[in-house]
C-alpha cells in the first residue's frame, strides 16, 4: 500500500454549525477563508454497498493514527463490511492549520462545533481518488465514525448533531462530560492499582505536602534531597513529584504500545531494599519524615523515601538535564514560565489542546480537589489556580471554561440510536464517560445492538482501537476481553449496515459500485 498525491476539497474556515435546537446552520465567527484538512484512506476491501468508516484522529497528528488502517478496529471493520477505512485529521493538529500562527486571536476558529461541522462536510462532499465515478458521500453511502478519548466524545456528539450524515458511531473512552476540576482522574488508580504502591504513594506525597504547606522551614532541604533545589516554585516541585503515578493511563495490552513506567515506579517505592545503589542519606530522610508528620513511621518509610528520591532524581533531573545542558529546571518544568507560554508560531503545536481544555473542556487534574478525609495520590499544591496558569499566560483566559458548550450534547446521559459507548474498566478517564460511577444508575445501562454499552474488563484507555498483525497474534494477545469487545463491535456495525441497506432498499436508491483497493493520502479544504 502506498501514499498517493494530495487531494483537495473546498470547505470554509468557518463551517456551517448546526444547532441542537434549530435545524438551520449558523456561521460564527465570520470568515470566508479555506484551509486544507488531511485525510488518508484504504479502499483495499471496498465492494459495492460498503460503508465509509471514519476514524477521527482527535488531539494529535493524523499520522499517529495511521497504524489503525493496517491493524486494529478500523481495519477489522473495513474488512468485515467491505468498507473504506479513513483517518481524518482534526483542524489545528498535524498539518491542518487554518491560520498562519497559533495566537489566541487565530485560535478562535478552534471549537468543537466547528470541527464537528468539518467531519460532517467531509462525509457529504469527499471524492475518493480512484473512485471518482462513484457517489460515496453521505447520506447515499453509510458513514460510521469512531474515536477514542476526546475523539470518542467527538464522534458521540457527531451522531447526535448530524444523524442524517453519520449513520452510527462508536465512542471509545469518550469523555462526554466536560469537568473543570477533574480530581477524580486518579480514582481508577486508587481503586485498581497495586495496594502497596497506592498506600506508599499517598504517604510519600503526604510527607511532601505536610512540609510544603505546614512545615516550610524544611522545604529547602526537601527540594535539595530530590536534586530539585533549583526549581523556584514549590508547586512546580510538587508537580514533578506527582508525575510518575500518571503513567497508569499509558498502559496497553500490546507490549509494543505499552508504557511500563507505572509499574517500574511502583516497584521502586515498594521495594524492601534500596534500588540502584542509592546514596543512603538516612539521617536526612529521617528528618524529612519527622518534619512531614511521620516520625513514628521512619522505619517503614525510610527505604521507600530513599527509592522515591532516587527515582525522581534519575528520571526527571539527571537524565533531563544531561539531554540538554543549556536548559534550567525552571525552563523544563515551571508552569510559571510566561515567556514560553507567549510563543505562538506554528511550531508551537502544543497550544491546540490546551486552548480547547482552557476554553471548553476543563479536565484539570488537581490534588486540592480530593476530599479532606482522603489522602491524594498527587500533591494538594496542584490546585485549579496552578493548573490553569497556562490558560492565563498562553491565552489570557482567566475564567473557567464554557463546559456547557460541551455538556449540551448530553454529558453522562448522552444516548442515541446507533451510538455505541465503549469504555475501559480501569481507565482514569472513565469518570468523565457515561460509564462513570457518578453517572445516572452508577454508569450502568442495558447494552443492545441499537445502543451498545460495553465495558472492557481490565481495560484502560480505548483499548479496542489498536490491534495486531496475524503473525503477531498469540494465545494471550490480544487479551480475551479486547477480542470479545472488538468482535461485538464488528457484529453490531454489520447489523447497522444491514439496517441502512434495508432503509435504502425501501427508498429504492441503493448506489453501489466496485473498485480496486488502494491506500491513499489526501487533503481537503475546510471552512473555518
C-alpha positions in Angstrom: 0.0 0.0 0.0 1.3 3.4 -0.9 0.5 7.0 -0.1 -0.7 9.0 -3.1 -0.8 12.6 -4.1 -2.7 15.3 -2.2 -6.4 15.7 -2.9 -8.2 19.0 -2.1 -11.8 19.6 -1.4 -13.1 23.1 -0.6 -14.5 23.9 2.8 -14.8 27.3 4.5 -12.7 28.4 7.5 -16.0 28.9 9.4 -18.1 25.9 8.7 -21.8 25.8 8.9 -22.5 24.9 12.5 -25.7 23.1 13.3 -27.7 23.8 16.4 -29.2 21.1 18.6 -32.4 23.0 18.9 -32.8 24.5 15.5 -32.3 23.0 12.1 -30.6 25.9 10.2 -26.9 26.1 10.0 -25.2 29.1 11.7 -21.7 30.6 10.9 -19.6 32.0 13.7 -17.1 33.7 13.8 -17.3 35.2 10.4 -14.7 34.3 7.7 -14.6 33.2 4.1 -11.2 31.6 4.2 -10.4 27.9 3.4 -7.7 25.6 4.6 -6.5 22.0 3.7 -7.5 19.3 6.1 -5.6 16.0 5.7 -7.1 12.5 5.4 -5.9 9.1 4.5 -8.0 6.2 3.2 -7.7 2.5 2.4 -10.1 1.0 -0.1 -8.5 -2.4 -0.3 -11.6 -4.1 1.0 -14.2 -2.0 -0.7 -17.1 -3.6 -2.6 -20.4 -2.2 -3.9 -22.6 -1.1 -1.0 -19.8 -1.0 1.5 -19.7 1.8 4.1 -17.1 4.5 4.8 -15.7 4.2 8.3 -14.0 7.5 9.5 -11.6 7.4 12.4 -11.4 10.9 13.9 -7.7 11.4 14.9 -8.6 13.9 17.7 -6.0 16.0 19.5 -2.9 14.7 17.7 -1.5 14.4 14.2 -3.4 12.1 11.9 -0.1 10.3 11.2 -0.2 8.9 14.8 -3.4 7.0 13.8 -2.2 5.5 10.5 -1.4 2.1 12.0 -5.1 1.6 12.5 -5.6 1.4 8.8 -3.5 -1.7 8.8 -4.4 -3.3 12.1 -6.9 -2.6 14.9 -10.6 -2.0 14.9 -10.7 0.4 11.9 -9.0 -2.3 9.8 -11.3 -5.0 11.2 -14.5 -3.0 10.4 -13.4 -2.1 6.9 -12.6 -5.8 6.2 -15.8 -7.2 7.8 -18.1 -4.7 5.9 -16.3 -4.4 2.6 -15.8 -0.7 3.5 -13.4 2.1 3.1 -11.3 3.0 6.2 -10.4 6.7 6.7 -8.2 8.6 9.1 -9.4 12.2 9.3 -7.2 14.9 10.9 -8.7 17.4 13.2 -8.4 21.1 12.5 -5.4 22.7 14.2 -3.5 19.4 14.5 -0.9 17.7 12.4 -0.5 20.0 9.3 -4.2 21.0 9.2 -3.7 24.6 10.4 -6.1 27.2 9.1 -4.2 30.2 10.2 -0.6 31.5 9.9 0.1 31.3 13.6 -1.5 30.0 16.8 -2.2 33.3 18.5 -5.2 33.5 20.7 -6.9 35.6 18.1 -6.3 32.9 15.4 -7.3 30.0 17.7 -10.9 31.4 17.8 -11.7 29.0 15.0 -10.8 26.0 17.2 -14.1 24.9 18.7 -15.7 21.5 18.9 -18.7 22.7 17.0 -16.6 23.9 14.1 -14.6 20.6 14.0 -17.8 18.6 14.1 -19.0 20.5 11.0 -15.7 19.7 9.3 -16.3 16.0 9.7 -19.9 16.2 8.5 -18.9 18.2 5.5 -16.2 15.6 4.7 -18.8 12.9 4.5 -21.1 15.0 2.3 -18.5 16.1 -0.2 -15.4 13.8 -0.4 -14.5 12.2 -3.7 -12.0 9.4 -3.2 -9.2 9.2 -5.7 -9.7 6.2 -7.9 -13.4 6.1 -7.1 -14.4 9.3 -8.8 -17.2 7.6 -10.8 -19.0 6.6 -7.6 -21.1 8.6 -5.2 -19.6 7.7 -1.9 -20.9 10.6 0.1 -23.5 10.7 2.9 -26.4 10.0 3.0 -26.3 7.8 -0.1 -23.4 5.8 1.4 -23.4 4.6 5.0 -20.9 6.6 7.1 -19.8 5.3 10.5 -17.5 7.2 12.9 -15.0 6.0 15.5 -12.9 7.9 18.0 -11.1 7.4 21.3 -10.8 9.7 24.3 -11.5 13.3 23.2 -12.2 11.9 19.7 -14.6 9.4 21.3 -16.7 12.2 22.8 -16.4 14.0 19.5 -18.0 11.2 17.5 -20.7 10.7 20.1 -21.6 14.4 19.6 -21.4 13.9 15.8 -24.0 11.2 15.9 -26.4 13.4 18.0 -25.8 16.5 15.9 -25.5 15.0 12.4 -27.6 11.9 12.5 -28.5 12.2 8.8 -24.8 12.2 7.9 -23.3 9.6 10.2 -25.5 6.5 10.4 -23.7 5.3 13.5 -20.7 6.0 15.7 -18.5 4.2 18.3 -17.4 6.4 21.2 -14.4 4.6 22.9 -13.3 6.1 26.2 -15.3 9.1 25.1 -15.1 11.9 27.7 -18.6 13.2 27.1 -18.9 15.1 30.4 -16.7 18.2 30.5 -15.4 18.8 34.0 -13.4 21.8 35.2 -11.8 20.2 38.3 -11.3 16.6 37.3 -9.7 15.5 40.6 -11.4 12.1 40.1 -8.9 11.3 37.4 -6.9 9.3 40.0 -9.9 7.3 41.3 -9.2 4.5 38.9 -5.5 4.3 40.0 -6.6 4.3 43.7 -9.2 1.5 43.1 -7.3 -0.8 40.7 -3.6 0.0 41.3 -1.4 -2.3 43.4 -2.5 -1.6 47.0 1.1 -1.5 48.4 2.1 1.1 45.8 -1.0 3.2 46.3 -0.5 3.3 50.1 3.1 4.2 49.7 2.3 6.9 47.2 -0.2 8.5 49.4 2.1 8.5 52.4 5.1 9.9 50.5 3.1 12.7 48.8 1.6 13.5 52.2 5.1 13.8 53.7 5.9 16.3 51.0 2.6 18.2 51.3 2.9 18.5 55.1 6.3 20.1 54.7 5.4 22.3 51.8 2.1 23.5 53.3 2.7 23.3 57.1 6.4 23.0 58.0 8.0 25.2 55.4 11.4 25.6 57.1 12.2 22.1 55.8 11.2 23.0 52.2 14.7 23.8 51.0 16.0 20.5 52.5 13.2 18.6 50.8 13.8 20.0 47.4 17.5 19.5 47.7 17.1 15.8 48.6 15.4 15.3 45.2 18.0 17.4 43.4 15.3 19.9 42.6 16.6 22.8 44.7 16.9 25.0 41.6 13.2 24.7 40.8 12.0 28.1 42.0 8.3 27.4 42.7 7.1 24.9 45.3 4.0 23.9 43.2 6.3 23.1 40.3 8.3 20.9 42.6 5.1 19.2 43.8 4.1 18.7 40.2 7.4 16.8 39.4 6.9 14.5 42.4 3.4 13.7 41.1 4.4 12.8 37.5 5.1 9.1 37.9 1.7 8.0 39.2 0.2 9.4 36.0 1.8 6.6 34.0 -1.3 4.4 34.8 -3.1 5.7 31.7 -0.3 4.7 29.3 -0.6 1.0 30.0 -1.7 -1.0 27.0 -2.3 -4.7 26.3 0.0 -4.6 23.3 3.7 -4.8 24.5 4.8 -2.6 21.6 2.4 0.2 22.7 2.5 -0.3 26.5 4.4 2.1 28.7 5.9 0.2 31.6 6.8 3.2 33.6 3.9 3.0 36.1 4.9 -0.5 37.4 8.6 0.4 37.2 7.9 3.3 39.5 5.8 1.2 41.8 8.5 -1.5 42.1 10.9 1.3 43.2 8.8 2.8 46.0 7.6 -0.6 47.3 11.0 -2.4 47.2 12.2 -3.6 50.6 15.8 -2.8 49.5 17.5 0.2 48.1 17.4 0.5 44.3 20.3 1.4 42.0 22.9 1.9 44.8 21.1 4.8 46.3 23.3 7.0 48.4 21.6 6.3 51.7 21.3 9.7 53.5 19.3 8.0 56.2 19.7 10.9 58.7 18.4 13.4 56.2 15.4 11.2 55.3 14.6 10.7 59.0 14.5 14.4 59.5 12.2 14.9 56.5 9.8 12.1 57.5 9.6 13.6 61.0 9.0 17.1 59.6 6.3 15.6 57.3 4.4 14.1 60.2 5.7 10.5 60.0 8.2 10.4 62.9 6.6 7.1 64.1 6.9 5.5 60.7 10.5 6.3 59.9 11.5 2.6 60.0 8.8 1.6 57.4 9.2 4.7 55.2 12.9 5.3 55.0 13.6 2.9 52.2 10.6 3.9 50.2 11.5 7.5 50.6 15.1 6.9 49.5 13.9 5.0 46.5 11.4 7.7 45.7 14.1 10.3 45.8 16.4 8.2 43.6 13.6 7.6 41.0 12.7 11.3 40.7 16.3 12.4 40.6 17.4 9.9 38.0 14.3 10.1 35.8 13.3 13.8 36.0 16.5 15.6 36.9 19.8 13.9 35.9 18.5 12.4 32.6 16.6 15.5 31.5 19.4 18.0 32.3 22.1 15.7 30.6 20.0 15.6 27.5 20.0 19.4 27.2 22.7 21.1 29.3 21.6 24.6 28.2 18.2 24.3 30.0 17.4 25.0 33.6 14.9 23.1 35.7 12.6 26.1 35.6 12.6 26.1 31.8 11.8 22.4 31.8 9.2 22.1 34.5 7.8 25.5 35.5 4.2 26.3 34.8 5.1 29.9 35.8 7.1 30.4 32.6 5.2 33.2 30.9 7.9 33.6 28.3 7.3 30.0 27.0 3.6 30.3 27.0 3.7 33.5 25.0 5.2 31.7 22.0 2.5 31.2 19.3 4.1 30.5 15.9 3.1 27.4 14.0 5.8 25.3 15.6 4.1 25.6 19.0 1.8 22.8 18.2 1.3 22.2 22.0 -1.1 25.2 22.1 -4.0 23.5 20.3 -5.3 21.1 23.0 -4.6 23.5 26.0 -6.7 26.1 24.1 -9.5 23.5 23.9 -9.4 22.5 27.5 -9.0 26.1 28.7 -11.9 27.4 26.7 -14.4 24.5 26.7 -13.4 21.1 28.2 -11.5 21.6 31.5 -10.2 18.3 33.0 -7.6 20.0 35.2 -6.3 17.2 37.4 -5.9 18.6 40.9 -4.8 17.2 44.3 -6.6 20.0 46.1 -10.0 18.8 44.9 -9.6 15.4 46.8 -11.9 15.4 49.9 -10.1 16.3 53.1 -10.7 12.9 54.6 -8.7 11.2 51.9 -5.0 11.3 51.1 -4.5 12.3 47.5 -2.2 10.5 45.1 -0.8 13.8 43.9 0.1 16.9 45.8 -2.6 19.3 47.2 -0.4 22.1 45.8 -1.8 21.2 42.4 -4.8 23.4 42.5 -7.1 24.9 39.9 -5.2 28.1 40.1 -1.8 26.4 39.5 -3.0 24.1 36.7 -4.7 27.0 34.9 -1.6 29.2 34.8 -1.0 28.1 31.2 -4.6 29.2 30.3 -3.8 32.7 31.7 -0.3 33.0 30.2 -0.9 31.4 26.8 -4.4 32.7 26.0 -5.3 35.3 28.7 -8.2 33.0 29.8 -8.8 33.7 33.5 -12.2 32.2 33.9 -13.4 28.5 33.9 -14.1 27.0 30.5 -17.5 27.0 28.9 -18.2 23.4 29.8 -21.9 24.0 28.9 -20.8 24.2 25.3 -19.8 20.5 25.6 -22.3 19.1 28.0 -25.2 20.4 26.0 -24.8 17.2 23.9 -25.8 15.0 26.9 -22.8 14.6 29.1 -23.1 11.5 31.2 -26.6 11.0 29.8 -25.7 11.0 26.1 -27.7 8.4 24.2 -28.8 8.0 20.6 -29.8 5.1 18.3 -26.7 3.5 16.8 -24.3 5.3 19.2 -22.1 2.8 20.9 -20.4 3.6 24.2 -17.2 1.5 24.9 -15.0 2.2 27.9 -12.2 0.6 29.9 -13.0 -0.6 33.4 -9.7 0.8 34.8 -9.5 3.9 32.7 -8.7 7.1 34.7 -11.0 8.9 32.2 -13.9 6.6 32.9 -15.1 9.2 35.4 -15.9 11.6 32.5 -17.7 9.0 30.4 -21.3 7.5 30.6 -19.7 4.6 32.5 -18.8 6.9 35.3 -19.9 5.9 38.8 -21.2 9.5 39.1 -23.4 9.0 36.0 -27.1 8.0 36.5 -27.6 4.5 37.7 -23.9 4.4 38.6 -23.0 4.2 34.9 -25.0 1.1 34.3 -27.1 0.6 31.2 -28.5 -2.3 29.3 -26.4 -2.9 26.2 -28.3 -3.6 22.9 -27.4 -3.8 19.2 -29.2 -0.5 18.8 -27.3 1.2 21.6 -24.3 -0.9 22.6 -22.9 -0.1 26.1 -19.7 -2.1 26.7 -17.0 -2.1 29.4 -13.7 -3.8 28.7 -12.8 -5.8 31.7 -9.4 -4.7 33.0 -9.2 -2.2 30.1 -7.7 1.2 30.3 -7.8 4.0 27.6 -9.6 3.0 24.3 -8.0 -0.5 24.4 -10.3 -1.6 21.5 -8.6 0.8 19.0 -5.3 -0.9 18.3 -4.6 -4.4 17.1 -2.0 -6.9 15.9 -1.0 -8.4 12.5 -1.9 -12.1 12.2 1.7 -13.1 12.7 1.8 -11.1 16.0 -1.2 -12.7 17.5 -0.7 -15.2 20.3 -2.9 -17.3 22.6 -3.0 -14.3 25.0 -2.7 -11.4 22.7 -5.0 -9.6 22.1 -6.4 -10.5 25.6 -9.8 -12.2 25.6 -11.6 -9.1 26.9 -10.4 -7.0 24.0 -11.1 -9.6 21.4 -14.6 -10.1 22.7 -15.4 -6.4 22.6 -13.9 -5.9 19.1 -15.9 -8.9 17.9 -19.1 -7.3 19.3 -18.2 -4.0 17.6 -17.8 -5.8 14.2 -21.2 -7.5 14.7 -23.2 -4.5 15.6 -21.7 -2.4 12.9 -22.6 -5.1 10.4 -26.1 -5.1 11.8 -26.3 -1.3 11.4 -25.1 -1.6 7.8 -27.8 -4.1 7.1 -30.4 -1.8 8.6 -29.0 1.0 6.4 -29.3 -1.1 3.3 -32.9 -2.1 4.1 -33.8 1.5 4.5 -32.2 2.3 1.2 -34.0 -0.6 -0.4 -37.2 0.8 0.8 -36.3 4.1 -0.8 -35.2 2.3 -4.0 -32.0 4.3 -4.1 -29.1 1.9 -3.5 -26.0 3.2 -5.3 -23.2 0.5 -5.0 -20.2 0.2 -7.4 -17.0 -1.7 -7.2 -13.4 -0.6 -7.1 -9.8 -1.7 -6.9 -8.2 -1.4 -3.4 -5.5 1.1 -2.6 -4.4 3.2 0.4 -4.4 6.9 -0.4 -3.3 10.1 1.3 -5.1 13.3 0.7 -6.2 16.7 1.9 -9.3 18.7 1.5 -10.1 22.3 2.3 -12.5 23.1 5.1 -14.3 26.2 6.2 -13.1 27.8 9.4 
